[in-house]
Amino acid sequence: MTNQTDHRAVNIIKGLIMDGTRRANSGHPGGAMSSADFLFILFKEFLVFNPENDQWFDRDRFVLSAGHESMLLYSLLCMSGFLSMDDLKAFRQFGSRTPGHPEHHMTPGVEATTGPLGQGMAMSVGMAVAESFLRSRLGKEVCDHFTYVLVSDGDLQEPVSMGSAALAGGWGLGKLIVFYDSNKIQLAGPTERADCSDYKKIFEAFCWQVIEIDGHDHDQIRKAITAARMEDQRPTLIIGHTIMAKGSATLEGSEETHGAPFSPEEIARTKEILGLPVEQDFYLPQDILSHFQERFPSLVEKAEIWRRKLDDVLRGSDEKAGFWNFINSDPAARNLELSEFESGQNIATRKAFGTCLDKLMNSLPNLLGGSADLDPSNQTVKFREGAGLFHNITNPSGRYLAFGVREFPMGAILNGMALHGGVTGFGATFLVFSDYERNALRMSALQMLPVLHVFTHDSFYVGEDGPTHQPVEHISSLRLIPDFYVFRPADAQETRFCLELALGQTKTPSALLLTRQGVPVMDLKKFPQVIDGVRRGAYILKDVQDAEIIIIASGSEVHLAKEAAAMLAPARIRVVSAPCLEIFDAQEDDYKEKVLPAKIRKRFAVEAGRGNIWYKYVGLDGYVYSLDRFGESAPGKVLAREFGFTAEQFSRFIQDRI
């Protein structure tokens, strides 16, 4: 009888999927229907969560990497009490809690914003990393849960999934369980047209446990999940062989069901076959709801038992209590230990970052991160050696994540760590490779995640490696991402304050763009305005009475601006350093007018990259000195001369125009 009720419940969920996509006149019913059996069994019998608090710390995480199957997740969240039937009826409508693809900050019970295929899989790896690390620090009484993921054929075709899976296997993430809904259909047709991969062999080679089942057989689903939960040395891939649009009247196995709702006639015939009332939309009877919620009292009790255990643990261990209080503190109020720098030296800002990172090991105990195989170049070697390599089995308290040459997986994994909570994540590579990582950067911003993305070698000063490694458009390109801070500090002092500001964020990701070449360290006694100026995004670094010209710059070009201004004396020139234009743009109008007075119309901006974005600041009468071409292979100082980035050449440019 229970088995019959389970199958009836799955059919009712399929009815909700059909009705929701039909009412919206858009959506993806086919995959949602093929995945319905697995997700129903998972939510009803296995997933540990608190029906009264979707943010309970020790809940299992579930990520719908196949975000186009959102109507399936929303139906289960409605049955869980997190959404209403009106929410389901508002699917894909403006302002609703049920957008076309899941968005974690909009919908209770949604753990990650998904849609760009493969990234949900990668983010789940980050969640599993965070769980493992926190378990090692707080104990199983406080942190001991699974991360479940549902992926589609399209997810696994995205290389970001493969890179993340390789890392998950190498790190031994035994509490990561992935269900692969292998319905062998994608938008354009059968997957065999585009993919001959044997994912069982691939994932076994990645050091995963792989289980193959009939994805519609509830007993096989139960046994597979149970076996996956018992394996603590390896992550598990459950390959569920399913049928696209399972249960539909005439469209089973059809790619037409991937991205379009069923016709009213198809829905009526399908409901009749599934035993659903044909004339009733959004049918969810109380007996099925009660059946689904049978575990809820025990789940609420489990959360309450956890709360009491947490109190006992915190009372019994000063170390765990201190760590717990730290990870739950306001990041902006933390007393971080950062390096101080002496003026008169030439220090690359990447080296300044590395020095600060070494200091942060002790004052930021939940800092985890690493480099995409550029440890020496990114200045992360000492952090690696001091913090230790992370591995779920051999060293779960290790804090260095060896990402290998996997920039995109790195960015998405960092997002998953931030979504889980309790850890602060950073990842480093060359700025030119931000292109590989870009969609994960965008998802950092879209999900309001305070992830730190570190990019070194920020201009043509990379030198001999040539144009393939010299970023030209990348600085401006990153500034186009909404709700994303792009910090380009002028020297070691600004680097310190930019890093401190980035680590104090709660909803905004940051990119820290750093030089390969040495730049002069400013004297804070001579330039005390640096400290507050960085917090405002741009500030007056060097001023004169009755200034008539403004030069605004970021990064290493700030020093070029200072030199040019000195060479052009007695011309009255103000130099403005702009380490973060996004923060400057958010300042009050009075401050912006103070830094860039409207009456001073002779303005120059200088940056060693594409200059388009700077016209906003120099105005109609201003000029931008930039590099709008690809670089060359030669020493950085030679390129500076060839590209016109010397004080003499820049000052002549200004002189000719004033």
C-alpha positions, 0 to 999 in steps of 0.5 A: 500500500505504501508503495502504491501511495508513493507512486500516486504521489509521484504522479501528482507531482508530475501533474503539478509540473505539467500544470505549472509549465502550462500556466506559465506557457514556458518551462521544462516538463520532460526532465522534471518528470523523468527525475521525479521518482528519485527526488520524491524518495530522497525528500520523503525518506532520506533528506535531513532538514528542518521543516520549520527552519530552512536555514538550520545549520546541520541540514543536508544540502540538496542542489538541483544542478539541472536547474531547468527542472525547477518545477519539480523542486518547487513542487517538493518545496510546496509539499515541504511547507516552504512554498504555497500553492499560489507560489506554484501558480505564479511559476516564472512570473514577475516578483514570484518566489518561483522563478524559471531557474532556482535562485537561492536568495529568493526561494526558501529551501533552494540552496543554490542558484542554478541554470548555467549547466554544470555549475550546480555540480561544481558548487555542490563540491564546494559545499561538501568541502565546507562540511568536511572542514567544519566537521573537523573543527566542530565535531560530528555533533555539530556538523555532519550532513550530506550534500545531494545533487541532481544532474542531467545529461547536459550538466555532465557535458559541461567540462566544469562538471568533469573538473569538479568531479575529478577534484571531489574524487581526489579529495575523498568527499564521501558525503557527496552523493550525485544522482545522474538522471540519464534520460539520454535526451537533450534540447536538440535531440538524443544525447548520442548525437553529441556524446559517446561518454561512458560516465561509469568508467569516467567517474570510477577513474575519478575515484568515485563509487558508481551505482547504476539503477533503474531511475524509476524503481523506488526500491533500487533508488532506496538501496542506491542512496543507502549504499552511497551514505555508507561509503565514506571514502569516495563520493558516489554517482548514482546513474539512474536510467530514466525515460524523458517525460515518463508517464506522458501520453504520447511524448515519452522520450521526446526532446520536444518536452525538454523546453516547452510545456505540454499542450492542454490535450496532452496534459488531459490524456496524461492525467487520465493515464496517471489517475489524476482528475483531468479537470482539476489543475494543481491537484494536491490532496491532503492524504498525499501531503500527510504521507509525504510529511510523515517524517516531519515530527522526527525531523523537527525533533532531530533539529532540536536535539542538535541544538541541545548538543550544540550547547553542550559542545560549546560549553565543553570546549573553549576552542570549539566555542571560539571557532563557532562564535568566530564563524558566526561573527560579522566579517567587517568587525573581525580583527584581522592581522595584516602586514604593514609595509615600509615606504621606499621599497618596490613591492609587487602588489601580488607579493603584498597580498602573499605577505598578508595571506601568511598573516591571515592564517592565524587571524582568519581560521576559517579561510580556505582557498588555493591557486589554479596551479600557480602557487608561486606566481600567486604567492600562495606557497607559504599559505599552502605549507602553513595551512596544509593540503585539504583532504576529507580523509587524511587532513579535513582540517587542511585549508589549502585547496589544490585546484590544479589547472581548473579555473572555472571549477575553482570559481564555482567550488568557491561559490558552493563553499560560500553558499554552505556558510561557515568558511571564507573562500579565495581562489587565485590565478592570472588575470588573463584566465579570468575569462575561463572563470567568468561565469562562476564570477558572474554567479558569485555576484548573482548569488550575493556571495562574498567570495575573494577572487585573486588575479595576479599579473594584471597588465602587459607588464607580464612581459616575456610570456607575450600577448596570450598571457597579457590581459588587455580587456579583462579589467574593464570586462570584470567591471561590467559585472553588476554587484561585483567589486573590482579592486586594483590597488596602487601599491602594497598599502592599498593592497592591504586595505583592499584585502581587508575591505573585501574580507569584510563583505557579506553580500558582494564578491571581490576581485583583487587585481595585482601586479607582477612588477614591483611598484613603490610603497607609499608613505602612510605618514605622508599620505594618510588619506590612503586608509579612508580613501580605499574604503571610498573607492577613489580619493585625492592622493596628491592635490594642489591649491586651485587644481585645474587638471585631474589625473585619475588612475588605478593600480600601477598607473597611479605612480605613472600619474604622480610622476607625470604630474610632477614633470608638468609643474607648475601646472596645477594637477590633482592626482586621484587614485581609484582602487575600486570604481564600484565603491566610488560610484556608490558614494554620496554625491557630495563626496564624488563632487569633492574628488572630481569637481564638475568645474575641473573639466580638464581630466585624464584617466590612465590604465594599462588596459582597455579604456572605454569605461573611464570616459564616464569619469573624464567627461566630454572634455577629458582624455583616456590614456589606455592600451587598446591592442594586444601586447607583445613578448618582451621585458615589461620595461621595454613594453612600457616604452613601446606602448607609451607607458612612461612618465615622459610619454604620458606627460607629453600626451597631457602637455599636447592637450592642455 
